[in-house]
Amino acid sequence: MEQKKKIRDEKEYKDLIKHLNRVEGQIRGIKKMVEENRYCSDILIQTSAVNASLNSFNKKLLSNHIKSCVVEDIRNGKDEVIDDLLKILQKLMK
């Protein structure tokens, strides 16, 4: 099965990478907290912040996906993209 690809414009690409870099920094911070034996609740608060940041990333990416890929596929008669979108939403809502 061939892997699908998406060419993003420069702004979208930079925004997504910037957001992921922020998440990566948060994860490194949590790792350091564990290494420094920081208090559990402090670590949990930071973990919650990472989850919120990833959720924000997912919302942004999903919005871009719907506005570009999904719309384009529907216009091209590829209605199966709707089933794919529903599967993605089910996974995101777990």
C-alpha positions as CSV (number, residue, x, y, z in Angstrom):
1,M,0.0,0.0,0.0
2,E,1.4,3.3,-1.0
3,Q,1.8,5.9,1.7
4,K,-0.1,9.2,1.0
5,K,1.8,12.4,1.2
6,K,0.8,16.1,1.7
7,I,2.7,19.0,0.5
8,R,2.2,21.9,2.9
9,D,2.8,25.5,2.3
10,E,5.6,27.1,4.1
11,K,3.5,28.8,6.8
12,E,1.6,25.6,7.7
13,Y,4.9,23.6,7.8
14,K,6.6,26.2,10.0
15,D,3.6,26.4,12.4
16,L,3.4,22.7,12.8
17,I,7.2,22.2,13.3
18,K,7.2,25.1,15.8
19,H,4.4,23.5,17.8
20,L,6.1,20.1,17.8
21,N,9.4,21.7,18.9
22,R,7.6,23.2,21.8
23,V,6.1,19.8,22.8
24,E,9.5,18.2,22.4
25,G,10.9,20.8,24.9
26,Q,8.1,20.1,27.3
27,I,8.9,16.4,27.2
28,R,12.6,17.1,27.8
29,G,11.5,19.2,30.8
30,I,9.4,16.4,32.2
31,K,12.3,13.9,31.8
32,K,14.6,16.3,33.7
33,M,12.0,16.6,36.4
34,V,11.9,12.8,36.8
35,E,15.7,12.7,36.8
36,E,15.8,15.3,39.5
37,N,13.2,13.4,41.6
38,R,10.7,16.2,41.5
39,Y,7.4,15.9,43.3
40,C,4.8,13.8,41.5
41,S,2.1,16.4,41.3
42,D,4.6,18.9,39.7
43,I,5.4,16.3,37.0
44,L,1.7,15.5,36.5
45,I,0.9,19.2,36.0
46,Q,3.6,19.4,33.3
47,T,2.3,16.2,31.7
48,S,-1.2,17.7,31.6
49,A,0.3,20.7,29.8
50,V,1.9,18.4,27.2
51,N,-1.4,16.7,26.6
52,A,-3.1,20.1,26.1
53,S,-0.4,21.1,23.7
54,L,-0.7,17.9,21.7
55,N,-4.5,18.3,21.6
56,S,-4.0,21.8,20.2
57,F,-1.6,20.5,17.6
58,N,-4.1,17.8,16.6
59,K,-6.9,20.4,16.3
60,K,-4.7,22.6,14.0
61,L,-3.6,19.6,11.9
62,L,-7.2,18.2,11.7
63,S,-8.5,21.6,10.6
64,N,-5.9,21.9,7.9
65,H,-6.6,18.3,6.8
66,I,-10.3,18.9,6.5
67,K,-9.9,22.2,4.7
68,S,-7.4,20.8,2.1
69,C,-7.2,17.1,1.8
70,V,-10.8,16.1,2.6
71,V,-12.3,18.9,0.5
72,E,-10.1,18.1,-2.4
73,D,-10.8,14.4,-2.3
74,I,-14.6,15.0,-2.1
75,R,-14.4,17.3,-5.1
76,N,-12.6,14.6,-7.0
77,G,-15.3,12.0,-6.2
78,K,-13.2,10.1,-3.6
79,D,-16.0,9.9,-1.0
80,E,-14.1,7.2,0.9
81,V,-12.2,10.1,2.5
82,I,-15.2,10.6,4.7
83,D,-14.8,7.1,6.2
84,D,-11.1,7.8,6.7
85,L,-12.0,11.0,8.5
86,L,-14.4,9.3,10.8
87,K,-11.8,6.7,11.7
88,I,-9.4,9.5,12.6
89,L,-12.0,11.2,14.7
90,Q,-12.7,8.0,16.6
91,K,-9.0,7.5,17.4
92,L,-8.6,11.1,18.5
93,M,-11.6,10.8,20.9
94,K,-10.3,7.7,22.8
